[in-house]
Structure formats: structure tokens, C-alpha cells
Amino acid sequence: MNEAAPRRTAPSAPRDLGEAPRLSLAFVLGVSAAAALLAAVFFVTGPRAVIYDSYHYDQLSRIVASEGLGGFQSRVRTYGYPLFLAAVRGFRDLAPETGHALAAAAQVLLHLAASLCAAVAAGGVFRDRRASSAVFAAAALDPILLLRATEMLSDSPSASFAGLAVFLSLPRGPRPAHRAFGAFLCAGAAAALRPATIVLLPALALVWIIRARRYREALAASLAAGLLAVVLPLAPEAVSNARAYDRWTPLVVEGLYRDQAVWGTGMLKYGTSLVPGRSPQIVYANPFLPGGGLPAALARDRPVAYAKTLAAHLFGMFDQDFPYTYVENLRPPARWPLSLLNYAFLFLALAGLGLGLARVSAPADSILYFEAALLSGGALIAIYLPVAVESRFSVPLYLLLTPAAVHAVLWLSRRRSGTIVASAIAAGGFVAACVQLSRWMTTLIR
């Protein structure tokens, strides 16, 4: 017997956060405790040294702690993460290792808060308590997100604020301008922590334009509130750059993106090694464009080779072949367990995103989520795609795509066995292809 065609519901307004299915306090505390324990294991077993980018952030945070933001100036770093580090230390002069531990604890807490926000928003738009519980558990216990949260780098807190910005934009409440203020304030904070996240702002503006048209909200008030909210976290960097370098910009003064894009043509991926006796640079050499070159010229003269390079960048950005940013072992025992779990998640996330955008078994309330995930995720991928990518660049996407992965699982739970078997076969093929691509990229390490 053929399966019944999925029902399409008429558009309706999503529920407010307060009307979403409530999570059990015991469940939230239990999952949070498990996530904290897992993060502690990752922290203890991972690299503890404060070096390279972590060292620079540590030094800048000491300046902020002792002199305030007025003493901060850097051509290549924004003030956001140094201020975050100084704040979690209580603006005290502590040993770098102690600062690292406090930063990790604060980042795990921020990650749990973002996961809870995602869960509550998902429960509201999907109208399903199972979705809310599953999203919180999947996001809070995501090993990739927890691994990054233990590192003294800006990726994790920036990803948490990016997730908060998107998920705060979904539920409809009586005062959308207030919600827009909170969402754009988080987006601005994400950009202050990590400048590349600035691309989230136009994507988020499009989300608010879409929801205003769909739910007949006052767009001007929401965007005005959003603009004011963005100015608050970005203004200190602009003032610092104007005072120190005579440049009114909320981003870094040094033009690094062009150089990163040039380097990106000569490599498929980049990493940092702490392995004794070898260079700190882990370069995945590009076999399509040996030697690299200017991106614009290569896109014009060798479009196929450059397209292959960008495709490899996309895969490399999501391929978590090394658990930590600073690599202590070129053959980590956790590689394949982590990778297989990662590939399975990516398959479910892509399947769920496709189902949602096609409105297959997706409540009308949830469509805005899938559109927001596509717009914000697409913007983040686009900004990183041309450069010398690292696995950590994809961190914001994991939180954003968790509700899509949960949607795919819930959809499968309501299908007949034939659909489940076919999906399992497709998932196996996807995972197998990813394994082969990852193994191939490993052979390119120089």
C-alpha cells in the first residue's frame, strides 16, 4: 500500500517562546550535567598550552583587564574575545592556564544557553515536545561543539551568539521589535567576537523581512531596533580603530581576507600542529591548482579547477578529521568515531533541511526556521569558502542545523519500513563517500 501524501497545513503564526512545549527541569539539568562532564573530559585530555592565537588573545585580555577598552588596540584582532576573557576572569591577572579553564567553563555555559534557546524555539515552531527535547539533547551533547567550547579561541562563543541571534528571530511575540533588538544584539556580539560573522547581519535582516511579510508585522520598527542593537557591540571597535589607526571600521584594520583567499587557492585545508619535530603548519596541498594564485584570475582562466577547489574547501570545512584545533597527534584515535558521527549528523541535517524547504511533513510554523537556517548558514559558508579553511570555521552551522537533523529523525519515525531502509542505504552511501574523501584529503597533508 502506498504511503499517504504528506499534509500541507495552511500558514499560521508561530507560537511565542512562552507557548512552546515546556522542557522538564530535571531533563535540562540532567543533559546539562552530562554535557559539562563530557566537556571536562575533553578539556583534560586536550591541548592545555596557551599558544599561537590563544596566546595573543590572552595578552590582549590582560590589557583590557588592566587598562579597560581604552587601552585596547590591534590591527588583526577585535576587542570582543579579549573582553570576554577579561570578564570571565573577573578582570584579574591570572595564570594563562587558569584563564583557559575559566574561559572553557564560561563557553560551555554559553553553549548550553544557546542550545536551550534552540530547543525552546524548535519546540514552538514544530509544535512538538519531542522536537524540543531532542534538539536540546543533540545540541548540548554535540561533541564537536563541546570540543570547540574547551578551546581558548573565539569560535565557540561567536557560534553561540550566532545561534541565539537566529533562534530568537523565530517565535512570534506581542512585541517583535523587542525580539529583533535581542536577536541583532546577539548577532553584533558574534561579529565583535569573530569579524567574519558580520555576514550574519544581512542574512538576519532578510529573515526579519520575510517574517514581517508573512506574519504582517511592522518591519520598520523591527529593523530600526535591530540597527540600534547592532551598533552597541560594534561601536567600541570602530572607536578603537579610529583612535589608533584613523579608520572608522567595526572590523579589523588589517586587510586579511584577500591574503586568506590567495592562500586558499594553494591549499584545500589548513591546521595547526603541536607535534614535536614537524612544522606547526598542517597544509592540505591543492592538487587542482598547484602553486595557487589570485582567485579572480583562476576563476576566469581555470574555472573547473577553481570550482573543484571550492568544493574541497566546503567538504574540508565540515570534515572534523582532528578533534582539536591544535593537533597533538596526526592519527588521533577519536578520528573515525567522531567523523562517522559527524557524517551521519550532516546527512540528517541536509535531509531535514531539504524536507523542510519542500514543506514535507513540516508544520507551517517551522518554514521560517528552514529559511533562516538556509540564509544564515549560506552566508557563513560563502564568507569562508574561498579562504584557507579550517574545521573550526563550520562550528556555527552545527547549532543552526540541529533542528533540521531532528526533523529528519522525527519524519523517519513516522515512515514505513521501506522508507527507513531506503534512507539508511542513502545515509550509508553518503557516509562512505565522506570517508573516502576524508582519507583522500589526508594524503595531501604536507
N, C-alpha and C positions, 0 to 999 in steps of 0.2 A: 504494500500500500504506500502511495506517495505521501510525503510529509505535507502537512498543511502549510499553505503560504504564510509567511510572517505577517502579522497585522501591523498596519501603519496607523499610528494614532494621530489625531489632529494636534496642531501646535498648541501649546499651552505655556503658561509662565512657570518657570522653575520655582520650587519652594525656597523660602528663606532658610538660612542656616538653622534657625531655631526650630523649623518644622521638619528638618531632616530626621530620619530614623536615628534614635539615640544609641550610642555605644555604651556598653556596660562599663562602669568604672573599674570593676575587677578585671575585665578583659584588657582595657587600656593599660592598667598598671602592670598586669602580667606580661603583656607584649613589650612594654617599655623596659621592664626589668630584664627580660631576655635579650633585648637589643643592647642595653647597657652592658650586660655581661659579655655578649659577643664582641662589642666594641672594645671592651677591656682586654679581651684575648688578642684582638688584632693589634691593639696598641702595644702590649707587652712583647708580642712576637715580631713586630715590625721594626723598621729603622727608627732609632731614637735620636740620632745625631741631628743637630740644628745646623744645617749647611746649605750652601747654594741659595736658592730663593728663600728658604726658611730663615737662613741667617740674615739676609737683607731685611726681611720683614721684622725680625727680632730687633735689629738695630734701629730701624725706623720707629718701632713701637716704643723703644726706650726714649727716643727724642720726644715723641708725643707725650709720654708719661711725665717727663721732666719739664718740658717747655710748653706743652699744650700744642694745639694745632697751629698756633702762630709760628712755632719753630720748625714745622714740617716743610720740607721741600725735596722734591725728587723729580727727575726728568723721565723716569721709567716706571714709577710706582704711584698709584693713587693713595689717598690718605685712608681709605676705608678699612683695609685689613690691619694696618698698623694701629688705628684707633680701636678696632675690635680687640686686638691682642692686648693693648694697654688697658682696656676696660675690664677684660676678664681677669687681669692680674691685679685689679684694684688700683691701677696707676702706681704700682710699687715696682722697685727694682729687684727682680727675682732672677734666679739662675735660668739660663735658657731651657734646660730640661724641665724645670718646674713650670715655666711658661708654656712649654709644649703640652704638658699634661693638662693644665688648666684650659688651654685652647681646645684640646681634643674633647674634654668634658663639655665645654660650652657648645661646641659644634654638634656633638651628639644630641644635646638637649634641643638645640635649634632644629636639627633634623627631625626629631620626634614631634616637635610642634608643627613643622611643615607637613609631616606625614598625617598627623591628626586633622589638620585643616583639609588635606586632600581627601581623607576618609569621610569627613562630615559633608564636604561638598559632593563627593561621589554618591553618598547615601541619599542626598537630596535630589540630585538630578536623575539618578537611576531608580529612585523610589523603592529602594531595596536595602534592608538592613544587612543582608548578606554581602552586598557590594561594599557597604561602609566598613564592615569588619574585615573583609578580605583585603581591601585597599590599605587599611591601616597596618595589618599584619605584614602584607607583602612589601610595603614601602619601609616600614620601621625596621624590618629584619633583612632588608636587601643588603647582601654582603658587600656589593660594590659601593653603595652609598655609605655604609658604615666604615669600610676601609678608608675611603677618602676623608671621612669625618675625623679620623685619628691623625691625619697629617696636618702639619702646621703650614698650610697653604690656603689660598683664598677660594679654591674651587668649591668646597663643601658649603660654607656659609652663603656664598653667592648663589649656589644652586638652590639652597633652602629658601632664600628670599625670592628667587625667580619663581619657584613653585608656589609660594604664598601669593605672589602677585597674580598668577594665573587662576589659582583656585578661589581666591577672594573675588574674582571677577565673575564667577559663575552664578551663584544663587541670587535670586531677586528679592530685594527687601523694600521696605517703605521709603527709604532714603538712599537711592542709588548713588547720589553724589558723595555721600559719606563712604560708601563702599569703594567707589572709584578712588577717593583720596587714599584709603588704606592700600589698595592694590598698586597704585602708581608710586606710593611711598616705598613699598617693598621693592618694586622694580628699580627705582632710583637707588635704593640701598644696594641692590645686586650689582648695579653698574659702578657704584662707588667702590665696591669690593673688588670687582673684576671688570675692567673697562669694556671688554668685548660684549658683555651682557647688555650694553646700551641698545643693541638691535632689538631687544625685547620691547622697547618703548613704542615704536611704530606698530609692531605686531599687536601689542596690547590695545593701542588706540583703535585698530581695526576691529578687535574683539568688542570693544565698547560701542563702536558704530553699528556693528551687526546686532548686538543685543538691544540697542536703543530702537532700531528699526523694527526688530522682531517683537519686542515687548512694549513698544510705544512709550519709551521713557524719554525724559528731557536730556538730549545729548549734550547741549551746550553746557549745562551745569556740571555734568559728569566730567567732561573734558577740561573745563576750567579748574575744577577741583583736582583733577589729575595733574594738570600742568603745575599748579601750585605745589602739589606733593612732590613732584619730581625735582623742582628747584631746590627744595630743602636739603636733600642729601648730596646734590651735585654742586651746590654753591661753594662749599668750603674748598673744593679742589680748584674751582675756577679762580677764586680769590687768591689761593696759594700760588697758582701758576702766573697770575697777573703780577703779583708782588715780586716773585722771584725771577720770572723769565719774561715778563711783559707780554704774556699770552693769555687771553681770556678764553680758556677752554676747560671744560669739566673732565677732560680725558688727559692722558699723559702727553707731555710736550714732545717727547722724542717720537719721531715717526717710525715705529717698529713694524707696522703691519706690512708695508711694502717689502721690507727686508725679509720678513717671515714668509711672504708669498713667494719671493725669489728662492729662498731656501727650500720651500715646499716643492718646487719643481724637481729638485735633485734628490729628494727622499720621499718615501711613502709614509714614513712614520718616524717619530723621534722618542728617545727615552734617556734617562739619566742613570748611570751605573755607579755603584759603590763597590763593585767587585775589585779586589786588590789586583794590581798588575795590568789593568786594562784602562783605556781611555774612559773618562766619565760620559762621553757621548755614545749613545746607542743609536746608530743610524741604520735605518732600513733603506738600502740603496734603491734608487728607482731604475729598473731595467728598461722602462719605456722611454725615458729621457735621460740618458747618461750625461752627467755634467750639468743638467738643468739649464736655466736661462731665464729671461724675462717672461712672465706669464702671458702678457698680451701678445708678444711675438710668437710664443709657442702655440697659443690658442689659434693664431692666424695661420702659421706655417705648418704646424703639425697637430691639427685638431684631434685626430683619433688618439694619438699618443697622450695628449694632454687630457682628453676625456678619460682615458684609462687611469691616468694618474689621479684625477679627482675621484674616480670610483674607488680606487685603492685607498685614498685618504678617508673616504666615507667608511669603508669597512674597518680600516685601522683605528679610526676614532672610537669605534664600538667594540673592538676586539681587546678584551681585558687579558692579554697574554701574561702580563706581570701584575700581581695583586697590588703592589705599591708603586708610587711614582718614582721613588728612589730604589733602584733594583740592587739587591744584595746577592741574588742567585739567578743566573741566567737560565736555570732549569728548575724553577720553583715547584715543589711537589703539589701545590694547590692549583697549578695552572689549569689542568684539564677538568677537575671537578668544578672550578669556578667558571671556566669557559663554557662547559656544557650547560650549566645552569643559566649562564648569560645568553647563550644562543636560543635556548628554549623560551626565555623571557622575551627576547626580541621577536621570535616567531609569533608568540601570543599577542604581543603589543601591536605588531603590524597587522595581524589578522583582526584584532579587535578594532583598530583604527579604521581598517577597510570596512568592516561590518557597520561600524557606527556612522561613517560618512555616507554609506549606502542606505542607512536607516533600516538595517535588517535587525529586527527584534530589539531595537533601541528605543526607549521612550523619547517622545518629542522633547522633553525637558533636557535630555542629555546631548542633543545635537550641538549646542553651543560649546560643550566641553570638547567634542571631537574637532570642531572648527578651531577652537583656541589652541588645542594641542598641535594641530597641523600648522597654524600660523606661527606660534611662538617657537615650536620645535624646528620648523623650517627656517626661521630667521637665525636661530642659533647655529644650525648646521651650515647655513650659507656663509656666515661670517668666518667660520673655521675651515671650511672645505679647501680653500686654496693654500693654506699655510702649512708649515711643518707640524702636523697634528700630533697630539699625544692622547692616550686613552682617557686621561682625566678631563679632556675637553667635553666629553659626552655626558658628564655627571648630571647636569640639569635635566637631560632627556629622560633619565630613568624614573625620576619622580613624576614628571609630566605624563609619561606613558603608562604608569602603573594602573590607573583606572581602565585604560584600554585593554591591557592584558587581563584584568579581572573580568571585564565584559566578555572577552573571548571565552574564558573558562565558564562563566555562567551561561553563555549561549550554548556551549557544547554540552553542559549538564542537562539541557532540555532537549537535546537531539537524540535521534535514534542511533543504534549501534553502528549502522553503516556509515553515517556521517562522522562518528567518532573515529572509526577505523581509518577512513579516508583522511581525516585531519591528522591522525597520528602518523600516517605514511608521509604526508606532506611535511609535517614537522621533522620527521626523521631525515628526509631529503634535505631540508633547509639546514639542519644541524650538521649533517655530513658535509655539505658544501662549505659551511663556515669552517669546519675543522680542517678541510683541505686547504682553504685559503689561508688560514692562520699558519698552518705548517709551512706553506709556500713562503709567506712573508718572513717567517723565522729564518729561512735560508738566506735572506737578503741582508741580515744583520751584519754590520761592519764595525 
